[in-house]
Amino acid sequence: MPATRNLPQVTLTYTPSAAPTKANLADFVERIRVVSPADAAQLEQEFASGDFIDRLGDLMRAAGLEKNNVADAYAAWLISVRSVANRDTSQTSPRMAQSVAAQMADAFAQAPEFAALGDADRQQSAEIFMVQGRC
């Protein structure tokens, strides 16, 4: 029988708000613009074509993950990065995605810095993970 872990309880979810999302996406574009103005322009077009974060959330939901959960967003990013690095185009099962998210939730529970984050900071973190993992 596996050992039971007594991890601190942390809040992993946030209440989505449009104003921080708009600011988060604009900040992301400006960071990219420094490196590649062309990529920044393309991102601006992508972000302007409807609710980009909701569309990413729909993709996450298909894997059993929720966009308003930082551990789920981080898991989606990790899965995306792993897929790109391994040139793996197969569909990730919800069971696998949820297992990765559970591991991330455990990791966040062990980080006192994460426990101190407010709702807006959790939203910003999740949205950055989602945008970076959109591949």
Secondary structure, DSSP 8 states (H G I E B T S, - for coil): ------------B----HHHHHHHHHHHHHHHHHH-HHHHHHHHHHHHSS-HHHHHHHHHHHTT--TTBHHHHHHHHHHHHHHHHTT--S---HHHHHHHHHHHHHHHHT-HHHHT--HHHHHHHHHHHHHHT--
